[in-house]
Amino acid sequence: MLPSSCFNAYVFYTLIFAEHLVQVSGSIQRRLGTTGCGTPHAVDGSSKDFEILTNGGNRTYRIHLPSSYDQNTAAPLLISYHGHGKDMVQQETLSQFSNDAFNSDMIAVYPQGLKGASGSRSWEGEYDPAPGVKDKLFTSDLINYLEANYCIDTARIYANGMSDGGGFTNTLACSPDYGAPFAAFAPVSGAFYTDTNFSDCKPSRSPLPILEFHGYADQTIKYLGGSGNGGFLPSIPTWLSWWARRDGCADPAADEISTAKTGYRYITYSCKGNTDIVRHYNISALGHSWPNTSITVSPINATPIIMDFFNAHHRP
């Protein structure tokens, strides 16, 4: 059941999508393209900032349309959340999801967090969030708005975030309602304050693809967990084992495949016949950073790996 705060929006968008249902081999299936298909937008290589109304106030986001965007062809959607004290512009620069060299076909959207008591921007459930903030609702309203105004492939909506934004990405993945629209998740250096034991998380379905990067030398969100600025944090190995169990691995230790590479370790879980459904990169010398061979000590670049992982997974 959807939260009561989303019911009116749910009814409205159900009515909209009703005209996009088609009969296929005796069953009803939804077309991939949303009602926003056919709406013209300038595709000029620039990113643009907009606001939407949610939870009684305006919230800001940045959107970048890839050069391949066609108003009549359903495109994947990637939503990327910035870290604590950062903003949507910095997240766009950090992730490089608006760079055609890495992302040639996905609409990239960067939501803006609200400021907490310290004056720094954060997210619901993370360190120092704004009082009363409802970022899960903001995300739901944002997706509904984008689907109504752009041509989006509803089987290919993805979430990513850095640090507290990565933690919020996991909060969405653990929500049976707000995580449902997404095909896969990819937190980077995630601060998993809302996922501190196995039962905290109720994913909308299983398996649910998830990819995570973390520096072993991270002193902000420590690899082995413990106390963080926002409370207790699970160790990354423990958190990975929980996700393996959530995705159907009866014995995560037996299903884990760990491969040592130069400067990092690559870990995957294949559960119930689903290959590489949980994936992790443990980067030995990396601190609290987005893996990038040009500006960090990381031997790998996270961005193209994230794009490949997302492209491999569609929502059933």
N, C-alpha and C positions, 0 to 999 in steps of 0.2 A: 504494500500500500504506500502511495506517495505521502509525504508530509502534508498536513492540512494547509500549510502556507503555500504549497505548490498546486493545490487542487484546482483553483480557477484557471491557472496557466495550463494545467494538464488537460482540462476539458477543452479549453480554447484550441490548443495545438492538436488535440485528438480530432476535433472537428476539421481543422485545416488538413491534417494528414489523411483523413478519411477519403478525400478525393484522389489520393495517391495510392490507393490499394488496388491491386490487380489480382485476377484469378490465375493461378499457375498450377497446372497438374492437380486440380481438385482442391488446392489449398490457397489461402489468402496470404499474399506476401506484399511487403511495402517496397515501393520503388526506392532506389538509392538516392535519387535527386530530391531535394526539398522544395518547398513552395517559393523559395528565393530564386530558383532557376528562372532565367529570363530577365532578371533585374540588372540593368546596365551599371557597371562600375568602371572607373578609370583604372587601367592597368599601366601605370607609368613608372614602375620601379620604386616609388616612394612609399613610406609607411605613413599611416594617418591615425590620428587620435580621436576617439569618440567617447560619448557617455551614454549609459543606459540607466533607466530608473529601476531600482531594485530595493526591496526592504525599506521603502519610504524615502530613499535618497538616491542621488546620482553617483554612479561609479564609472571610473575611467578605464579604457583599454586602448591598446595600440594594435592595428591590424596591418598586415602586409600580404598583398596578393602576389603570387608567383607570376613570372612572365608568361607562363603557360595557361593562366586562368582564362576560362571561357565561360561566359554567363549561362551557357546552355549545357555544360558538361559538369557533372558532379565531381567536386574536388575534395580530397581529404582535408581535415582540420586538425591543427596542432595547437594546443593551448599550453603556454610556458609561463611558470610562476617564478618571480624573482625571489631572492633571499632577503633575510632580515636587514633592514636599513638600506636596501637597494630600491630600485624602481623599474618600471616597465622598459624604459629606454636602455638602462644598463643591462637588463636581461636580454634584450634583443641583440645588443653588442656582444655579450658574453656567449650566448648560445649559437649565434650565426645562423639561426633558422630563417632569417630574411635574405640570406646569401644564396643566390641561385646555384652557386658552385656546390652547395651542400643540399639545398632543398629546391628542387625544380618544379614541384607540383603541389605541395601542401600550402593551404592558407595558414599563415602563422599569426597567432593572436597572443598578446602579452597583457594580462590583466594587471591593474595597479592595486596593491594592497593599501589598506588604511593605516594611519598612524596610531600607535599605542601611546601609553602614558609617557614613554621616553621620547616621543617625537619621531620614532623610527617606524617605517612601514613593516607590517608583518601580516600573518594570516591566522584565521580561526584555528584554535587548538595549538598554536605554536607559541614561541616566546614573545611576551608583551603584545598581545593582540589588542586592537581597538575594542573598547567596551561594547558589548552587544553585537559585535560584528557577525554577519552570517555569510561567510564566503562560499559555503556550499550552495546556498540559495543564489548568490551572485553568479556562480558558475552555471547553475541550471538556467537562470534567466538569460545569461549571456549566450549560451548554446541555443536556446529557443529563439532569441533575437537574430542570431547569425543565420540559423536555418531558414528563418522567414525572409531574410534579405540577401542571402548569397546562395549559390548553388553548391550544396555540401553533400558529400557521400556519407550518409549516416552510419554506414558500417565501418567507417574509417575515421573515427574521432579519437585523438590521443592526448595524453597529459604528461607534462614534464615539469620539473622545477629544480631549483638549486637551493640547498641548505634548508631553511624553513619552508621555502617554496617546494622543495622536494618532500619535506614532511607533509605538507598539505596535499601534495599529489598522492601520497600514500593514504591520507585521510579520505580522499575521494575514492580511492581503490577499495577501501574498507567499508564504504557506505553502500548498503543494499539498494538505496534509492538514487543517490547523487552520482554513484560510480557507474550506474547501468549504461549510460550512453557511450562509454569509452571502450575502445578495442584493446588498448594496452597502455601501460604506464612506465615512465622511466625517470625516477628521481636520481639526482646527482648530489652526493654528500648529504644525504637526507637526514633531517632531524626528526626522528620518529617518536615524538612525545605522546601521540595519541594511540600508539601501537606498542604497548609495553608488556602485553602477554598474549598468548595465542587467541584467547576468547574475545579480546577487544575488537577484533576485526570480523566483519560479516560481509564478505564480498557479494556482489550481485549475482555472480555465477562462478563456476569452477569447471575448467581451469580459467585463470585470468592471467595473461602474460605480463610479467614484470621484470624490468631490467634496472640494476643499480650500479653506480660507480662510487668508490670510496677510497680515500687515501689512508693508508695504514698509519701515516704520520700526522693525521688530522688531530689537532689539539682542541678544536672547537666542538666538533661532534665526533667524539672519540670512537675509533673502530671497535674497541672492546667495550664500549658503553660506559654506563655509570652516570654520574651527576652532570647535567648540562645546565645552561642558563635558564631553561624553561622547565626543569625538573628531571626526572629519571629518564634515561635512554637505554634501550636494549642494545646488546652487542650486535654487530652486523651479522656474524655467523648465526646467532640465535634467531634474529629476524628473518634471515634467509631460510632457515629450517622451518619456521612457521609458515612462510609463503609456500614452500614445497609441500607441506602438509595440506594447506588450504587448496592447493592445486592438484591434490590427489595422490601425492607420494606417501605410501603407507610407512615407508622407512626412509626418511630423507638422507640419512647417512649412507645407506646402500645405493640410493639413486643419484647421489652427487658425483659429478665428474669434475675433478679439479686438475687443471693443467698449469704447470709453472712455465712462465715465459720470462724474457729478460726484462726485469723491472716491475713485473706484475704477475698476478695469478688470475686465471680465467676459470670461473666456476659456473657450471650449468646443472640444471635438474631437468630430467625428462620423466614426466609422470603420466601414468595411464595411457601410454602410447603417444603422448604429446611431447615432441622433441623440443628441447631448449625453451621450455615454457617459463622457467625462472633462470635469469642469467645475472652474473655479478662479476665486476672487475675490482680486485684488490690491488691497488697501485702502491708499491712499497714505500717510495720516498715522497709521495704527494701529501701535502697538507690539506687545508680546507679550501679546495679549489676545483674549478671545472677542468677536467683533463684536456690539455691542449699542448702539443709538442712545441709550439712556438713561444708560449709565454709561461709555461710551468715545467717542472721536472718530469712530467708524465711522458712515458714512452708511447702513449696512444692518444688519439683524438676522440673525445666522446661523441661529438656531433655526428659524424658520418655513421658511427656504430648505432646511435639512436635511430637515425633515419632508416638504416637497414632493418633494424629490429621492428620498427613500426610498420614498414612496408611488408614485412613477413606475416603480419597479424591483422585479420579483419574480425569485426564483431559478428558472431554467428546470428 
